[in-house]
Amino acid sequence: MSVPIASIRRLRRSDLPVGAVRLARDLIGKVLVHELPAGRLAGRIVETEAYLADDASCHAFRGPTLRNRSLFLPHGHAYVYFIYGVWFALNVSAEPAGVGAGVLLRAVEPLEGIDLMRRRRGPAPVTDLARGPGRLATAFRISRRHDGLDLCAPGRLWLGRMRRPAGRIGTSVRVGITKEIHRPLRFYERGNPCVSGPARQRV
């Protein structure tokens, strides 16, 4: 599905709520865009997880380091980390400057640049191209060089909004963590086939 460029409006920082939980819910239905020389990648965000400042699963829990310092930037900045020695994950800082918290982008519904995504992901179905944080970062060509970028400023990697509203939003516990596993901090668009995890976690 190709989306006219005029139909996606770049978000300003003032368009994004402050706070990891509020931001995680608000990002459902928003658009992730990466403009490349070969073409534009775009997709609707359909699954997120919030990581709070007092959350033992948050990378910022023990304070700022060289690795996590982007989580302490004003809300709307990219925090990218390499995990399991295999893939990158894209997060969005969620609090005022100096407070470490963020939102993990877990899944995107591809809208534009699908052929470009398949160059990185292989001949996967559209629903699987960016389903899960590692696949998302691979499909959208996200790496550590994007860590710290302002996703609300002029640039190639940014957050946007389109007229299509988000569907009903579901909530569950987060996926693949070992601490604070009881917290209902995962948000997703109900029934969207691009949401990750087992079917029971997508309804």
C-alpha positions in Angstrom: 0.0 0.0 0.0 1.5 3.3 -1.0 0.6 6.4 1.0 0.7 9.9 -0.6 3.5 11.9 1.1 1.1 14.8 1.7 -1.2 12.5 3.8 1.5 12.0 6.5 2.2 15.0 8.7 5.4 15.2 10.7 4.7 15.3 14.4 5.9 18.1 16.6 7.1 17.4 20.1 4.0 19.2 21.4 1.9 16.6 19.6 3.3 13.9 21.8 2.2 13.4 25.4 4.8 13.3 28.2 5.0 10.0 30.1 5.9 6.5 29.0 2.4 5.0 29.5 0.6 7.9 27.8 3.1 8.0 25.0 3.0 4.2 24.4 -0.8 4.4 24.0 -0.7 7.5 21.9 1.9 6.1 19.4 -0.5 3.3 18.3 -1.8 4.4 14.9 1.0 6.9 14.4 3.5 6.5 11.5 7.2 5.7 11.5 9.0 7.1 8.4 12.6 6.6 7.2 13.5 8.4 4.1 16.4 6.7 2.2 18.1 7.5 -1.1 16.5 4.4 -2.6 13.0 5.4 -1.4 10.8 6.0 1.6 9.8 3.5 4.2 6.6 4.1 6.2 4.4 2.1 8.5 1.7 2.5 11.1 2.8 1.7 14.7 0.6 -1.1 16.0 2.4 -2.4 19.1 4.4 -0.7 21.8 5.7 -1.3 25.3 6.2 1.3 28.0 9.3 1.3 30.3 9.1 3.6 33.3 11.7 5.3 35.4 10.9 3.1 38.4 10.8 0.0 36.3 13.5 -2.6 36.9 13.1 -3.7 33.2 13.9 -0.2 32.0 17.5 0.3 30.7 17.5 3.7 32.6 16.6 2.1 36.0 20.1 2.4 37.4 20.8 5.9 36.0 22.4 7.3 32.9 25.3 5.6 31.1 27.0 6.0 27.7 24.6 3.3 26.4 21.3 4.6 27.7 21.8 8.3 27.7 19.3 8.9 24.9 16.5 7.7 27.2 17.2 10.8 29.3 16.7 13.2 26.4 13.4 15.1 26.1 10.5 12.9 24.9 10.5 12.2 21.2 14.1 11.1 20.7 15.3 7.8 19.4 17.0 5.3 21.8 18.5 2.4 19.8 20.3 -0.5 21.4 21.7 -3.8 20.2 20.3 -6.9 21.9 21.3 -10.6 22.1 24.1 -9.8 19.7 21.6 -10.2 16.9 19.4 -7.2 16.2 18.6 -3.6 17.1 15.5 -2.2 18.8 14.0 1.3 18.4 12.6 3.1 21.4 11.2 6.6 21.9 12.3 8.7 24.9 9.2 9.4 27.0 9.8 12.0 29.8 11.2 15.5 30.3 15.0 15.8 29.9 16.8 14.1 32.8 14.2 11.4 33.5 15.0 8.1 31.9 12.0 6.3 30.5 11.0 5.1 27.0 8.6 3.3 24.7 9.7 0.3 22.7 8.3 0.1 19.2 7.4 -3.6 18.9 5.5 -3.8 15.6 4.6 -1.7 12.5 2.1 -2.3 9.7 4.1 -1.6 6.5 2.5 1.0 4.2 5.2 2.1 1.9 8.6 0.8 0.7 7.6 -2.8 1.1 10.0 -3.9 -1.7 12.9 -2.1 0.1 11.9 -3.8 3.4 12.1 -7.2 1.7 15.7 -6.4 0.5 16.6 -6.6 4.2 14.1 -9.1 5.5 13.8 -11.5 2.6 10.6 -12.6 0.9 8.5 -12.4 4.0 4.7 -11.8 4.0 3.8 -8.1 4.6 2.4 -9.0 8.0 5.8 -10.4 9.1 8.1 -7.7 7.7 8.1 -5.5 10.9 6.4 -7.7 13.4 8.6 -7.7 16.5 11.2 -5.1 17.4 14.2 -6.8 15.7 12.3 -7.3 12.5 11.1 -3.7 12.7 14.6 -2.3 13.1 15.9 -4.5 10.3 13.1 -3.6 7.8 13.4 0.1 8.6 17.2 0.0 8.5 17.6 1.3 12.0 21.0 1.0 13.7 23.0 2.6 16.5 23.8 5.5 14.2 20.2 6.6 14.7 20.6 6.6 18.5 19.8 10.0 19.9 18.1 11.4 16.8 15.2 13.8 17.4 12.2 12.1 15.8 10.3 15.4 15.8 12.9 17.4 14.0 13.7 17.7 10.3 15.5 14.7 9.2 15.2 11.3 7.5 13.9 9.3 10.4 10.7 10.8 11.9 7.3 10.2 13.5 4.1 11.2 11.7 0.4 11.2 11.7 -2.1 10.2 9.0 -5.9 10.5 8.8 -6.6 6.8 9.4 -7.3 6.5 13.1 -6.1 3.8 15.4 -8.4 0.9 16.0 -9.4 -0.4 19.5 -6.3 -0.6 21.7 -5.6 -3.7 23.8 -3.4 -3.9 26.8 -1.3 -6.8 28.2 1.8 -7.6 30.1 5.1 -7.1 28.3 6.8 -9.7 26.2 10.2 -11.3 26.7 11.3 -9.8 30.0 12.1 -11.3 33.4 11.6 -8.3 35.7 8.4 -6.4 36.5 6.5 -9.0 34.4 3.2 -8.3 36.0 2.8 -4.7 34.7 0.2 -4.2 32.0 2.4 -1.9 29.9 2.1 -3.4 26.4 -0.3 -1.7 24.0 -1.5 -2.9 20.6 -4.1 -2.4 17.9 -6.6 -5.2 18.5 -7.0 -7.6 15.6 -4.2 -6.2 13.5 -2.3 -9.1 11.9 1.0 -7.2 12.1 1.0 -7.3 16.0 3.7 -9.7 17.3 3.3 -12.6 19.7 0.7 -15.4 19.9 -2.8 -14.9 18.7 -4.2 -14.7 22.2 -2.1 -11.5 22.7 -3.5 -9.8 19.6 -7.3 -10.0 20.2 
